[in-house]
Amino acid sequence: TLWLGKSNFVAVELPNAQGNRGVHVVKFIPQAEYDKRSVQLTDAAMALARFGYYRENSLSKTEDWSYADGKTDYLIIQSFCDRWVNYALTELVKHKRNDLPLLLSEQIALADALGAIKTADGSKEVLARLLQNSKTLSVQFRSGITKAITELRAEALAKWDDAQDAWLSLVALNDHALEGDLLLSAIQKALKKRSKNTHAAVVKKSLSEIRPILDTAALFADCENADDFSELVTGLATLVKSLGDSGDYPADISPDSSTLTDSLNALTEGGIWMTILKLRGINQSEDPLRQWQLLCELDGVLINRLMMTMQSWQQVHKRVLANITAYNHSHGGHQISEFRTQIESTLQELHQVLDAMQSVAGEQYDNA
């Protein structure tokens, strides 16, 4: 057997040995190679036997090559070790690396739980993220907007470092493994088997929780870019300021006109527009994995600021609109709308009569 650190011992198959186990990882030597090198192997076995015999029978029972042919035995054993140990380690590493895609899949699943892998990420970008430790990752996350996100994030981070160590130990024997295609190829295999529906239930629950937030983002559906958004919000801020200056801003509503104006203007900065785009993307996507990634990217602090500001604006808008409607009714303003409707109806009837007269005139002309 071979000692393999945390993995304990692994079985080694010996040619023609009755004690071989049913499952083995490393062959002592392939049969074809054994037939060609049996003499050298016999010499190595005899050298080891002599060395062991003289050590056991010496007074100090320590390593001692001073016996007859000791120097020759040392060279034979050294030559055998140089050849066989390198071969055995190579075979062992090949075997263990068969587990690499599976172990990588486990950490990739944790990365998906964290929303850490983007849809467009390739193998190199995924590898760079997998090589980060949990502490580095944790400081990159923004405050979660749902309880499900916070809980799943904490659970994934707790398992992250152990999952990383499990596959990283397989490439540690070769410092160049990280630079070659071995690891990138294993990542590609793991990504192909990646499940997109693992968090479907959590996504559905989270979407239900943030429905008011999604509805708020829908208020800006006509904004195609950041300039449109900035123009709209600035217009709202200007309107609120005008209401305050004219004394039409409801005095019993908090915040006051000045504070709400500042809050609206602040929406044009600090990533609010990008947050709205992510919320819009969540509604438009049908891929649970993509929706989960966007949910994890949302900043709870920015979301709260957007919600509080728009709720205040809607409260003011509702009150002011009600006041204007009541004023119009009390001063006959509603009659203007009624007269306009009557005028439009009359004009429509006149157009119909005119069309009929033109039609009759055309028929008479044809008969003439």
N, C-alpha and C positions, 0 to 999 in steps of 0.2 A: 504493500500500500504506500501511497504518497500522502504527506501532510500538506494540507491546503488551508492553513490559517483558520478563519471562521468556519470554513466548510468541512473542517476535520479531515478525515482520511478519504482517499478515493482508491478504488480497486485497480490493480495492475494485473493484466493477464499474462501468465507465464506459459511459454510453449510446452505442451505435453505434461502440464502439471495437473494433478488430480484435485488440488485444492482451489482451483479457479472458481470465482463466484459467477453466478449467472449473469450479472450485469457488471460490465467493466467500462472504464473510461479510457485508459491508456494500455496499449499492448507493450509488454516489455521489449519486444522486437517483432516485426512482421516475419512470418514464416519464411518468405523468400530471402529476407536479409539474414535470418538465422542460419539458413543452409550455407550461405556464403561466408559468414563470420563466426562459425562455431568454434574454430580454433582460437581466435582472439577472445571470445567469450569464456572459453575454458581456461585460458591463461589468466583472465581477470578473476574468475572464480577461485582458482588455485591461489592466486596472490592474496585475495581477501581472506581465504582460509588460513594461509600461513601467518598473515598479519594478526588475525584474531587469536590464533593458537599461541603465538609468542607473547602477545599482550596479556592474555589470561594467565600465562605461566610465569610472567615476570614478577619481581617483588613489588614493583611500584604500580603495576597494572595500569600504566599510562601508555600513551602513544610512543612507540619506540621502534625506530627503523634500523637499529644497529645489528640486528641478527643477519645471518648469512643470506645473501640475495635480497636484503631489505630494500636497498636502493632501487634494484630492478623492479621489485614488487610495487614500490611507490610510483614509479613511472608508468607501470602497466595500469594500476588503479586510477591514476590521474588522467591517463589517456581515455580510459573507459568512461570516467565521470564527465570529462569535457564533451564527449560525444553523446552519451546517453541522456544526461540531465537536460541538455539543451533540447534534444529531441522530445523528451517526455514533457517538458514545460510547454513546448510548442503545441503538442497534441492536446495537452490539458487546456490551454488557452483557447484553441479552436473549439473544443467541446463546450467550454463554459460560455463562449461568445454566441453559441446558438441560442442562448437565453436572452441575448441582448435586446432584440425587438420586443419581447414580452415584458421585460423589466422597464424598457423605455415607455411602453404603452401605459404602464401603471403611473409613471410620472406625468405623461402627457394628459392622462385623465384628470390628474390633480390640477394641471395647468388649465385645462378646460373649465374645471370647477371655479378657478380663479379668474377666468376670462382673460388669461395672460397671453394666449396665442391668437393672433389676428388671422382673418380669413386669407389674406394675401401672403402670409408668411411662408417662406420656403424652408428647406431643411436647415440651412445655416442660421436663419433667424430663430427657428425653434430651438436649435442647439444652444445658441447664446442665451436664450431665456431659461432653458433647463439647467444651465451651469450656474445660474444665480442661486444664492442660498435664500432661505426663508426670510431672514432678517432684511436682506436687500430688497426682496419683493414686497414685504409688508409696508415699507415706507413709501412705496410707489402708488399704493392704492388710495383712492379717495373714500370718503365716508359712504358706506352703502345706503341705498335708498329703501331697502326692504329688509325685514328680519331674516328672510331666507338667504339673501346674499351675504349678510354678516355672519350667519351661522355656518354656511357652507365654506366661506372663505377661511374662517378660523379652523375648521376641521381639515381643510386641504393644507393649510400652512403647517399644522401640527404634524402631518405625515410627510411633508415635502423633503426634508433633509435625509430621512431614512430611505425614501424612494430613490433619491439622487445617489446616495452611497451605494445602493444595490447594483446599479448598472455602471457607475463610475469605477468601481473596483475591478471590473472586467477589462477595462482598457488601461488601467494604471500600470500594468506590466510593460506596456509599450507607450513611451512618451509621445511617439509620433502618431498614435492611433487617432488622436483628436484632430490631427491635421490632414489625415487621409480620408479615403472614401468609406472606410469600414463603418464608422459611426453615422455618417450621413446616410449611407445606404440603409442601416438599421432604422434610422428615424423615418425614412421614406416608407419602409414596410409598416412601421407602427402607425403612421398617419393614415395609410390606406385602410387599416382595420379600425380606425377611430369611429366611435359611435356618435351620431349627431342627435340622437334622441334621449341621451342619458338624463338630461335636465329638463325634459319637456314638461313634466308635472310641476317642477319648481318655477319654470318660466310662466306657465299658465296661472299659477297662484300669484306670482309677482305682478303680472299684467293686470290681474284683477285688483291688486292693492294700489297700483299707480294709475288707475283709470282716470281720476280727476287730473292728474299731471298730463296724461296723454291728451285729454280734452283741452287743457290750457294751451298745449303746444299747437293744437289744431286751430286756435285763434289766429295763428300766423301762417295759415295754409297758402295765402296769396303771395307770401314773400318768397321770391325765387333765389335770393342771395342776401349777403350781409348788408348790402346797401339798401335793399328794399326794407329789410328789418329795421335798420337804423332810422330810415326815413319815417317809417310808421310809428316807431316808439317815440321819436323826437316830436312828431306831430301830436301824439297823445300828451306828452309832457307840456308842449306849448298850450294845448287846450286847457289843461289843468291849471297852468299858471294864469291864463286869461280869466278863468272862472274865479280864481283867488283874487286877482286884481280888481275884478268887477264886483266882487262881493256876492257872487252867485254860488260860490263853493259852500256846500252844507257845513254849517258851523259845528254841528254835533257829531261829525264824522272824523274818526281818527284813522290815519294820520292827517295832519293839516295839508293844505295845498302845497306849501313849500317843500315839506318832507316827501310827499308823493311825487312832486316834480323831480326832485333829486333822485328818487328811487327809480323812476322811469328812465331818466337819462343814464343811470348807472347800468341799465340792462344792455346798453350798447357796448359794454366793455366786460372783460373778465370771462369770456368763453360762453356766455349765455346763448349766442347764436349757434355755436357748435353743439351745445346741449339740446337745443330744439331740433337740430338736424338728426341727432342720435335718437331722440324720441320719435321723430318722423320715420326714421329707418326701422325702428322696432315695429311700428304699425304696418309698414310696407313689406317687411320680410315675412316669409312663411317658414324659414329655417330656424328651428328651436335653438341650434347652436349659435347662429348669428345673433338671434335675439338675446340670448344669454350674454354673449360677449358685449353687446351694446348696453345691456342692463348693468353689467359690472363696471363699465366705463363711466357711467353717470355719477356725477358729483352731488351728493346729498345736500351740501351747503348751497351750491348754485341753484339746485332745484327748489329749495326752500325760499331762496331770495326771489326767484321768478314767481313762485306761487303766491307769496305774500303780496308782492307788488301788483300782480294782475287781479288778485281778489280785492285789493283796495280800490283799484281802478274800476272794476265792475260794480262795486258798491256805489262809488261816486256816480258812475254813468247811469245806473238804474235810478238813483235818487234825482239827479238833474233832469233826466228824460221825463220822469214822472212830473216834476215841477213845471217843465216847459209845456207838457201836454195839458196839465190843469190850467195853466195860464191862458193857453190858446182857447180852451173851452169857455173860460170865464170872460174872455174878451171877444168872443165870436170868431175866434180863429178857425174853429171847426167848420164854420159856414163857408169859409174860403175854399176849403177842400171839397165841400158839397157842391158849390158853384162850379168849381173846376171840373168835377165829374159830370155835371149836367152839360157844361159847354162841350166837353169832349164827346159826350153821347150825341149831342145835337150835330156837331161837325161830322160825326160818323154817319148819321142819317142823311145829311146833305150830300156826302160823297156817294152814298148808295143811290140816291135819287138822280144825281148827275150822271152816274154810270148808266142807269136805266134809260135816261133821255138820250144819251149818246148812242146807245144800242139801237133805240127806236129810229133815230135819225139815220143811222147807217143802213137799216133795212129799207127805209123809204127811198134812199138814194139808189140802192141796188135795184129796186123795182122800177124806178124811173128809167 
